[in-house]
C-alpha cells in the first residue's frame, strides 16, 4: 500500500491507495478527478467503453487511473472489469505469426531471386566477354595466317622469277 497526500479545496487529507495494475472499461463517459472527491477538478475524460488503466484503489471507493502522464481518480461505480477473450487473442496472435512467417518467407525468396539474378548476370557477362575474346583471337589468327600465306605466295613468286631468270640466262 502507498499513501498519497491530496489537497482538495482548503483541507489536506491522506488517502490510502492499494496498488493495482489492470485495464478496466468505462461504463459511460467518465471524468477522472484530480482528487478522490466529486467536487475536485476534472483532469481526464474517458468516452463510454474506453479502456482505463487503473493503478490503484482507495479505501473510500475510488480508483486511481493513469493516462498520458496524467493521474486522476474515478469512482468505482463508473468502471467495470474487462473480460479478455484469451482464445480470440490467441487466434489473432497465431494469425499475426503466420502472416509474419509468410512475410519472412517472401523476403527470403526475393533475396534468393536477387542472388540468382546476380549469378546469371555474371555468367552472361562472362559468356559475352568470352565470345568477344574468341572473336578477337580468331581474327588475329586469321590475319596471321593470311600474312603467312601472303609471305609464302610472295616467296614463291620471287622463286618463280629467280627460276625464270635462271632459265633465260641459260
FENHU-V305041 format. One record per helix or strand of 3 or more residues. SS is the DSSP state (A for helix, B for strand). FROM is the first residue (numbers start at 1). LEN is the number of residues. If there is no record, write none. Layout:
# FENHU-V305041
ss;from;len
SS;FROM;LEN
SS;FROM;LEN
This chain:
# FENHU-V305041
ss;from;len
B;2;7
B;11;16
B;30;4
B;42;5
B;51;8
B;62;6
B;70;6
A;76;3
B;79;3
A;86;84
